[in-house]
């Protein structure tokens, strides 16, 4: 496939993903960087974007971006439906004008993505994650790649499926089996364990979820303001990691976390077990994939009414 050739033959590559990165965004980003390093011809691979608190200690590092990084580079944009969500590390999206080639690889469905017209797109909405997309695109087999590369992509897959709790297919298992082939399976078991272990403070965050969540029929929700976060000295980023706790209650099929950030904006994370909820996010300018989507609401006098309106609409989705 020409796309594979373009990526592996490029001499200079910049790899970016969305802001407020999750495990799939970073796993696919570093997995692709490692793949290019192992199989490609690039003499310069630049991985950019700030890391959330919960990922900083996960063994990954990124580089501060400069405008010159984009000059005559192949720029690969991962796991991001719309251009406005790309983490340019403080730079303007206009830096893409200096790129030699732009490629978007994603698994999120979207009608209009705002990307430059000359962007090459490879979208697989049937995949659980962008990490799975990369595994299939490059036909990755663990016997042919390093353990580190396999671990990056494995982390992305289990991150976007909640440890295979939702949003996966039979192909996801086939792809994952091929990915871990030839490696010590304990190395991947250790990743599963690391994503479930909590510090005492994190355990208290989880306790707050269970104590303060609300439910009605098959829907659960929780609203967490800056006032609450400051009271307990918690960060919105770390608190958001536990959104799927809402879905661990018996009978709950869809849920929403509404959390306020330092800039007073609200981010709503909508999840479900088996019903499509991304159309609700799109209605409010958000997006995502069928079982995991998000909305960002700026602080205003009407924001509380908007949040309640969205919760009520989520309740009615069947």
VENNOR-V539495 format. One record per residue. N is the residue number from 1. SS is DSSP state (A for helix, B for strand, O for the rest). PSI is psi in radians with two decimals (none if undefined). BURIAL is 1 if it has 9 or more other C-alpha atoms within 8 Angstrom, else 0. Layout:
N_SS_PSI_BURIAL / N_SS_PSI_BURIAL
This chain:
1_O_2.39_0 / 2_A_-0.62_0 / 3_A_-0.77_0 / 4_A_-0.78_1 / 5_A_-0.74_0 / 6_A_-0.70_0 / 7_A_-0.79_1 / 8_A_-0.33_1 / 9_A_-0.17_1 / 10_O_2.49_1 / 11_O_-0.51_1 / 12_B_2.16_1 / 13_B_2.31_1 / 14_B_2.24_1 / 15_B_2.11_1 / 16_B_2.90_1 / 17_O_-2.93_1 / 18_B_2.83_1 / 19_O_2.87_1 / 20_O_0.97_0 / 21_O_2.53_1 / 22_O_-3.03_1 / 23_A_-0.62_1 / 24_A_-0.72_1 / 25_A_-0.84_1 / 26_A_-0.66_1 / 27_A_-0.78_1 / 28_A_-0.65_1 / 29_A_-0.89_1 / 30_A_-0.53_1 / 31_A_-0.76_1 / 32_A_-0.71_1 / 33_A_-0.74_1 / 34_A_-0.66_1 / 35_A_-0.77_1 / 36_A_-0.69_1 / 37_A_-0.63_1 / 38_A_-0.61_0 / 39_A_-0.27_0 / 40_O_-3.01_1 / 41_O_0.04_1 / 42_O_2.41_1 / 43_O_-0.02_0 / 44_B_2.03_0 / 45_B_2.07_1 / 46_B_2.12_1 / 47_B_2.01_1 / 48_O_2.94_1 / 49_O_2.47_1 / 50_O_2.66_1 / 51_O_2.35_1 / 52_O_2.80_1 / 53_A_-0.67_0 / 54_A_-0.18_1 / 55_A_-0.23_1 / 56_A_-0.66_1 / 57_O_0.33_0 / 58_O_0.18_0 / 59_O_0.18_0 / 60_O_2.61_0 / 61_O_2.61_0 / 62_O_2.91_1 / 63_O_2.46_0 / 64_O_2.34_0 / 65_O_2.53_1 / 66_O_2.67_0 / 67_A_-0.63_0 / 68_A_-0.37_0 / 69_A_-0.50_1 / 70_A_-0.20_1 / 71_O_2.08_1 / 72_O_0.54_1 / 73_O_2.69_1 / 74_B_2.07_1 / 75_B_2.13_1 / 76_B_2.16_1 / 77_B_2.05_1 / 78_B_2.53_1 / 79_O_0.52_1 / 80_O_1.97_1 / 81_O_-0.80_1 / 82_O_2.56_1 / 83_A_-0.57_1 / 84_A_-0.30_0 / 85_A_-0.01_1 / 86_B_2.39_1 / 87_O_1.73_1 / 88_O_0.18_1 / 89_O_0.75_1 / 90_O_-0.20_0 / 91_O_2.88_1 / 92_O_2.60_0 / 93_A_-0.27_0 / 94_A_-0.28_0 / 95_A_-0.34_1 / 96_A_-0.37_1 / 97_A_-0.40_0 / 98_A_-0.11_1 / 99_O_2.59_1 / 100_O_-0.61_1 / 101_B_2.51_1 / 102_B_2.26_1 / 103_B_2.30_1 / 104_B_2.22_1 / 105_B_2.17_1 / 106_B_2.98_1 / 107_O_0.08_1 / 108_O_2.29_1 / 109_O_2.42_1 / 110_O_2.52_1 / 111_O_-0.87_0 / 112_O_2.18_0 / 113_O_-0.08_0 / 114_O_0.08_0 / 115_O_2.72_0 / 116_O_2.63_0 / 117_O_-0.55_0 / 118_O_0.16_0 / 119_O_2.29_1 / 120_B_2.30_0 / 121_B_2.33_0 / 122_B_1.78_0 / 123_B_2.23_1 / 124_O_1.63_1 / 125_O_-0.14_1 / 126_O_-0.28_0 / 127_O_2.63_1 / 128_O_-0.46_1 / 129_O_2.86_1 / 130_A_-0.52_1 / 131_A_-0.71_1 / 132_A_-0.69_1 / 133_A_-0.80_1 / 134_A_-0.71_1 / 135_A_-0.74_1 / 136_A_-0.70_1 / 137_A_-0.74_0 / 138_O_0.11_0 / 139_O_0.94_0 / 140_O_2.27_1 / 141_O_2.30_1 / 142_A_-0.46_1 / 143_A_-0.33_0 / 144_A_-0.02_0 / 145_O_2.91_1 / 146_O_2.77_0 / 147_A_-0.72_0 / 148_A_-0.78_0 / 149_A_-0.82_1 / 150_A_-0.66_1 / 151_A_-0.69_1 / 152_A_-0.89_1 / 153_A_-0.61_1 / 154_A_-0.77_1 / 155_A_-0.69_1 / 156_A_-0.71_1 / 157_A_-0.85_1 / 158_A_-0.44_1 / 159_A_-0.75_1 / 160_A_-0.15_1 / 161_O_0.09_1 / 162_O_0.88_1 / 163_O_0.80_0 / 164_O_0.75_0 / 165_O_-0.36_0 / 166_O_2.87_1 / 167_O_0.48_1 / 168_O_2.92_1 / 169_O_3.10_0 / 170_A_-0.57_0 / 171_A_-0.55_0 / 172_A_-0.72_1 / 173_A_-0.68_0 / 174_A_-0.82_0 / 175_A_-0.75_1 / 176_A_-0.70_1 / 177_A_-0.73_0 / 178_A_-0.64_1 / 179_A_-0.72_1 / 180_A_-0.08_1 / 181_O_2.37_1 / 182_O_-0.09_0 / 183_O_2.80_1 / 184_O_1.99_0 / 185_O_-0.42_0 / 186_A_-0.52_0 / 187_A_-0.52_1 / 188_A_-0.58_1 / 189_A_-0.67_0 / 190_A_-0.63_0 / 191_A_-0.81_1 / 192_A_-0.80_1 / 193_A_-0.72_0 / 194_A_-0.47_0 / 195_O_-0.14_0 / 196_O_-0.28_0 / 197_O_2.46_0 / 198_O_2.57_0 / 199_O_2.98_0 / 200_A_-0.70_0 / 201_A_-0.68_0 / 202_A_-0.62_0 / 203_A_-0.64_1 / 204_A_-0.62_0 / 205_A_-0.79_1 / 206_A_-0.68_1 / 207_A_-0.64_0 / 208_A_-0.72_0 / 209_A_-0.95_1 / 210_A_-0.56_1 / 211_A_-0.57_0 / 212_A_-0.07_0 / 213_O_2.68_1 / 214_B_2.61_0 / 215_B_2.65_0 / 216_B_2.06_0 / 217_O_-2.02_0 / 218_O_0.31_1 / 219_B_2.40_1 / 220_B_2.62_1 / 221_B_2.77_1 / 222_B_2.47_1 / 223_B_2.14_0 / 224_B_1.95_1 / 225_O_2.97_1 / 226_A_-0.54_1 / 227_A_-0.75_0 / 228_A_-0.79_0 / 229_A_-0.73_1 / 230_A_-0.59_0 / 231_A_-0.68_0 / 232_A_0.04_0 / 233_O_0.79_0 / 234_O_2.65_1 / 235_O_2.56_0 / 236_A_-0.66_1 / 237_A_-0.84_1 / 238_A_-0.67_1 / 239_A_-0.57_1 / 240_A_-0.37_1 / 241_O_-0.50_0 / 242_O_0.40_0 / 243_A_-0.62_1 / 244_A_-0.07_1 / 245_A_-0.55_1 / 246_A_-0.48_1 / 247_A_0.06_1 / 248_A_-0.05_0 / 249_O_2.35_0 / 250_O_2.30_0 / 251_O_-0.20_0 / 252_O_2.18_1 / 253_O_-0.31_1 / 254_B_2.58_1 / 255_B_2.83_1 / 256_B_2.30_1 / 257_B_2.18_1 / 258_B_1.95_1 / 259_B_2.45_1 / 260_B_2.33_1 / 261_O_3.06_1 / 262_O_-0.57_0 / 263_O_0.14_0 / 264_O_0.01_1 / 265_O_2.79_1 / 266_B_2.39_1 / 267_B_2.19_1 / 268_B_2.11_1 / 269_B_2.04_1 / 270_B_2.27_1 / 271_B_2.78_1 / 272_B_2.82_1 / 273_O_-0.86_1 / 274_O_0.31_0 / 275_O_2.59_1 / 276_O_2.20_0 / 277_O_-0.02_1 / 278_A_-0.44_1 / 279_A_-0.52_1 / 280_A_-0.74_1 / 281_A_-0.74_1 / 282_A_-0.55_1 / 283_A_-0.45_0 / 284_O_0.45_0 / 285_O_0.14_0 / 286_O_-2.75_1 / 287_B_-2.97_1 / 288_B_-2.75_1 / 289_B_3.04_1 / 290_O_-0.63_1 / 291_O_0.02_1 / 292_B_1.88_1 / 293_B_2.99_1 / 294_B_2.74_1 / 295_B_2.44_1 / 296_B_2.19_1 / 297_B_2.23_1 / 298_O_2.61_0 / 299_O_2.31_0 / 300_O_3.06_0 / 301_O_-0.42_0 / 302_O_-0.02_0 / 303_A_-0.66_1 / 304_A_-0.67_0 / 305_A_-0.68_0 / 306_A_-0.78_0 / 307_A_-0.81_1 / 308_A_-0.65_0 / 309_A_-0.76_0 / 310_A_-0.73_1 / 311_A_-0.76_1 / 312_A_-0.69_0 / 313_A_-0.62_1 / 314_A_-0.69_1 / 315_A_-0.58_1 / 316_A_-0.20_0 / 317_O_2.23_0 / 318_O_none_0
